Amino acid sequence: MSASGRKRTLQYDQERRLVCRTTDVLAQSRIR
């Protein structure tokens, strides 16, 4: 795997984690 590919995967992983956290917060506020 190339360095640029690894960097892209890392960035994608961070974005996915951020999206998961955002949906979690939205779901919690909706439950309340």
N, C-alpha and C positions, 0 to 999 in steps of 0.2 A: 504493500500500500504506500502511495506517495505521501509526502509531508502535507501537500495542499489538500489531498483527500482526507487525511486524518484531521486536519484543522476544520475542514468543512463538516465532517461528522461530529466533531466536538461542538461546533457552533450549533448544529442542528439539535444535538442532545440538550444543550442549554436552553434553546428556544422551546423545545418540547416540555422541559421541566417547568419553565416559566408558564407555559400555557396550562399545564396540569395544576400548578399552584393557583393560577387565576380562576380556573373552573372550580377548584376546591373552595376558594373564598366566596365565589358567587353562589355555589350550592349551599354553603353554611349560612350566608345571609338570607337566602331564600327560605331555608328551614326555619330560621328565627322569624 
